[in-house]
Amino acid sequence: MVANRRAQIGRRLGALALALLAVSPVHAAVERPHALAFKLGYHVYPTSSYFSDFSQPNEIGGTSEFRGQSLEVLDYTHQWTPRWGVNVSLLNGYFRKYTPLENFQQSILTWYATVTPVYTIWGAKRPESWLVYAGAGVGRYGLVLRFDSRTDSEEIASYTLGYHTLIGAEYLLSEQVGFLIEEKYARARVRFGKEAAKTQIDLGGHNVLVGVRFHF
């Protein structure tokens, strides 16, 4: 029931974003409507039952914290009008947690694919100036858990639909190149395991990113 409600919320947010783009006024054509960005970040995930269940010494896990570096390997933006744009991004975050047990290691790979309508709040698209923008959208959030011991390895994969908001600022060094900083907040709870004993990891939380964007 809860999962169906979240899916409905995600679909409604996506429909609202597309409707806003459709009814936004038409302006003069944007001179450089396409942009590609590369970003590095640090992601702080919410507290999840999976980690709190295994946070005691001498138990699997050894810590309740879930945070680490993130990498946005593909980020494309189409500037629909001078104010409105659509962003499509693919993010990877990697978190490795060593356990106190001898010859045992747990690794977690997280990934997200998102679509975000973006609105320019303030600024102008010209060299040596700042732009401030914000957006909200939906995405597919997934993870792969890997357990390695001396004699065996096992992987568990799962994904869910989530939603997010972002706010960012970009300094345009020239017409082609800009430097940016963004903060994204998301909610996306992934469940896995047997139906009677589902385990949950929240892949949302705060993700702060810095990077470079190329306009063409």
Number of C-alpha atoms within 10 A of each C-alpha: 6 7 13 9 10 18 17 13 16 19 17 13 17 19 12 14 20 15 11 12 17 10 8 12 10 11 10 7 11 14 12 14 15 16 18 18 21 19 21 20 19 17 25 18 20 18 17 17 14 16 19 14 15 15 16 13 12 11 13 19 23 19 18 16 16 19 20 15 16 22 20 21 13 15 18 19 21 19 22 20 19 17 19 20 20 21 18 17 19 17 19 18 22 17 16 15 16 15 17 15 14 9 11 17 19 19 15 18 15 19 19 21 19 20 22 24 25 26 21 21 16 13 15 15 20 14 14 12 14 18 18 18 19 19 22 21 26 26 23 16 25 22 21 15 16 16 14 14 13 9 7 8 12 10 12 12 16 14 19 18 23 26 25 22 18 19 18 20 21 22 21 23 14 14 15 14 18 23 18 20 18 19 18 19 18 23 21 23 21 22 20 14 12 8 8 6 9 11 17 15 19 19 28 22 17 20 22 19 21 20 17 17 20 18 19 11
